[in-house]
Amino acid sequence: MNMVRYIVSIIFAVVALGLSAHVPSDYVWDSMSHDSSESMPVGGGDIGMNVWVEDGDLLFYISRSGAYDEHSTLLKQGRVRVSIPGDTPAPFSQRLNLNEGYCELNLNGSKVNVWADVFKPVIHVEIESAKPVSPVVRYENWRYADRRFRKGEGRQNSWKWSSPKNLVTTYDSIAVFDRGVTFLHHNPEKTIFDITVEKEGLDSVKNRLWNPLAHLISGGRLEGDNLKFSGVEEGVYSGTDYRSWNFSSSKPARKHHFSITLHNRQTPDIDGWKAALDSIKGQVNVARDRRASRDWWKNFWKRSYIAAPVDGDSAVAGMTRNYELFRYMLGCNAYGKEPTKFNGGLFTFDPQHVNADNAFTPDYRNWGGGTMTAQNQRLVYWLMLKTGDFDMMKSQFDFYLRMLPNAELRSEVYWGHPGACYSEQIELFGLPNFMEYGSKRPPYFDKGVEYNAWLEYEWDTVLEFCQMILEAARYSNEDIASYLPLIESSLIFFDEHYRYLASRRGSKDLDGAGKLIIFPGSGCETYKMANNAASTIAALKRVTGDYINYLNSVGDTATAKWNRLLARIPEIPYRELDGVRMIAPAKSWERINNVETPQLYPVWPWRFYGVAVSDSADLSLARNTYLCDPDALRFRSVTGWKQDNIWAACLGLTDEAFALNLSKWADGHHRFPAFFGPGYDWTPDHNWGGSAMIGLQEMLLQCDGERIFIFPSWRLDKDISFKLHAPGETVVEASLRNGKLEKLEVIPQSRISDVVLPDGLKL
């Protein structure tokens, strides 16, 4: 697509789309659900609930960020069941009010609101009826006793496929009091951390390693002024036995309220944990907190949006609706200590409804709770730059920053050089997952490398999070000073380690041109034993170059060593197939192990090539890679973490990008359409939704230096509107209708001169 510079004063058209006042539409069901797979996500702050009504009962699962057990399973905090008597038939509805972040139900003639406080870890359930009623509230827990692991169940945590015999998840402590019940899971002193340290040969520095799992308490308290304990029952739900602590109403009333206060704390002191619960409860003011939380959600939606007109193309409307629903799910963990997990976030449900062979407890998710697959995780966070959700990125950035000392100790112990070594399948505490590290390692194998055909030498994904940090500063002038040690140590590792390896193969630590030799390396999990993988080279060039630019922008002149590093980074490799020149996956490689396309990483996320890249060496080279590389064609898909929809958009392949993104945004297999997956991972598949969000954003807005490209890969015959963020604290709002630009607003106004529109767009 040819692009022309478009310079004009802001168009203050008042259009039917009402862009500045865009409010997301409620999502409504008018019938009850059959099981937890037909649940609706509700949450806020760092709390997620799966809410559904089954056989007349309201049920919801409780999840909270950071609630890890001793095996690094991300535990549900239980299930709540509410029965509301009603003697006359009444219409049923379940409404997710996106704009204000709560769920409203009409159930048996009563109105029920379920919501989470954005600023305190508290869930509220409010019931209002025209005449007095007596609801029954049940707290249900399947960890009422030690639970022995079943075959395959270890995939929910760090044991993966090889749980030892007689391994158990230890029981929760559950205690009833006058008006409610307290529940907690208290990790023992010895956890999977200790097993990992021993297996990976780090006992000599164990006392220096950060351990977030020992004595961690997660849990909370359910209570209500009008509740009284009525006994304990046992039952089975979705194949899992549970115990239920039941509470009836002390007296009939037209209004009822109960709350669930949650708290995570690493301490051996249970009384101190309970005192913290009391402190949180003492800060609650329901009316004030409800208003504050709803205001937060309304402001959340004002940051950005992508919307289709009511009378527009139904396919586009489906894309934008699912975009909003998925962004809501991400917003529910805005302020979690831990980042939103790629394999379900806070909204996993009974696993047999994802895979009938996984008839495990509701705690189950494939690929672990505390283990992070960085290639997948990054797709959940790149999108937040353009949505303007910079505050939500902190959880992911802090995740890596907390692990920095442990990552540096790995380099020190194994190789005796500085720099932080972050692996791909990384634990909450910054070490490789010990099963992925290799349980049958030869004694001669390098102790710092995972003995794993997929993961060996894959260390470059940390650079994407380093780049996100730099981009957050570029987009919104975020203060990133605390993250500079992470960026520097991550870059230092590659320089130190590959010079270290080269010096042990020969007398020189650089090649004949004075460049690093990135070998052995890895092009994602796919091109193994790679020499100068394109994805790694592009990452090092971009992060080092942009870090130098950042230092210059803040007046830091200590850039000499970073300029020397930049000069040592080799060039992105190329190859020619059947007379067509294209980006190569690497200079050389020994085998293909997976189905990723790292030869397109120089397009995205590293942006050396693209329709909006002014100094792109050769756009046709990148397009050749997308269109002609036999592996790229063979691996093409929209499933899960696949990124072809993003690359097509970045390369200006408009029809291809539209078709791929349309398919990517198709409703998931479950009742809630943004429960995508399982893809390669689990349901809900958050890296599926994340890559879909990025692809849609890239069709509408791309940036290069000061230039802002509007609709660079969007079909101009499809009506749409958006409000997205760009670098330089810039917000762009535009609408396209009937092939005509009906509205364009840029804040600050001075940035209007940087806007570039596609050739042929009619005003």
Secondary structure, DSSP 8 states (H G I E B T S, - for coil): --EEE-----B----TT-GGG-----EEESS--SSGGG-EEEEETTEEEEEEEETTEEEEEEEEEEEE-TT--EEEEEEEEEE---SS----EEEEETTTTEEEEEETTEEEEEEE-SSSSEEEEEEEEEEEE--EEEEEES-SS-EE--TTGGGGSTTTT---TT-EE---EEEEETTEEEEEEE--SS-HHHHHHHHTT-GGGGGGS--S-TTEEEEEEEE-TTEEEEEEEEEEETTEEEEEEEEEESS-EEEEEEEEEEEEEE-S-HHHHHHHHHHHHHT--HHHHHHHHHHHHHHHHHH-EEE--TTS-HHHHHHHHHHHHHHHHHHTTTT-SS---TTTTT----GGGT-TT----TT--TT-SS-EEHHHHGGGTTTHHHHT-HHHHHHHHHHHHHHHHHHHHHHHHHHS--S----SEE-TTSSB-HHHH-SS--TTS-TTS---TTTTT--TTHHHHHHHHHHHHHHH----GGGHHHHHHHHHHHHHHHHHHHHHHSS-SS-TTS-----SEEETTTEEEEBS-HHHHHHHHHHHHHHHHHHHHTT----HHHHHHHHHS----EEEETTEEEE-S-SB-SEE-SS--GGGTTTTTT-SSSTT-TT-S-HHHHHHHHHH-HHHHHT---STT--HHHHHHHTT-HHHHHHHHHHHTS--SSSSTT----TTS-SS-HHHHHHHHHHHHHHHEEEETTEEEESTT--TTS-EEEEEEETTTEEEEEEEETTEEEEEEEESGGGGGGEEEETT-B-
